[in-house]
Amino acid sequence: MASASSFLEEEISCPVCSEIFRDPVVLRCSHSLCKACLQKYWEQKGSRKKLRTVPAPLQEKLKAFNEVKLICDQTAEHIKSQAQHTERQIKMEFEKLQQFLKDEEAARITALREEEEQRKLQRCEETVSFRYHCQLYSEWRRTNQKVRLLIPDAKGVHSTQHSLLSTKLMKKTADETIV
């Protein structure tokens, strides 16, 4: 507790006269003094020149600060420039990727449409072929029935003639439909 009170006394005491502030004055450097002590100091020194010469080291520090600030500003500008360049590159790569995907999509859609057309054509050909074979079979059955009506009693002859007639009829029908 004693250290806390001594710290408080130090904070509210003038460093020149060591008494509690009566009329405190805060300097630019953040030091606090009694107004009477400050005026006494100026009277002893004869003028305020001493106080005005103190900023010389501050001006040197300000100059150094400005140099460092300039370097920091240049570095920040360089980083900003690099970030913008990187952002442009990323956007360009992204646009290239989008274009690639669009081209790939278009190519696949085209391939699917071509495949669909080929399948339609193939189904159409298969349908035509199936109909042709159905007609051929129907024609063969009608011819076979006609042959049976013409030769009802000749069983042995019937099967031999039937085979010959069926073969000839199928060849004839096939030749007619092909031409």
Number of C-alpha atoms within 10 A of each C-alpha: 6 7 8 9 10 10 12 11 15 14 13 16 19 22 16 12 12 13 13 16 19 13 11 17 17 11 10 7 7 8 10 19 23 22 16 15 17 16 12 12 14 15 11 9 11 10 11 12 10 11 9 9 10 10 13 10 10 11 11 11 12 13 12 12 12 12 12 12 12 12 12 12 12 12 12 12 12 12 12 12 12 12 12 12 12 12 12 12 12 12 12 12 12 12 12 12 12 12 12 12 12 12 12 12 12 12 12 12 12 12 12 12 12 12 12 12 12 12 12 12 12 12 12 12 12 12 12 12 12 12 12 14 13 12 13 17 13 12 15 18 13 12 17 17 13 11 16 17 10 11 15 10 10 12 11 9 12 16 13 12 16 18 13 12 16 17 13 12 17 17 12 12 15 14 10 9 10 7 5
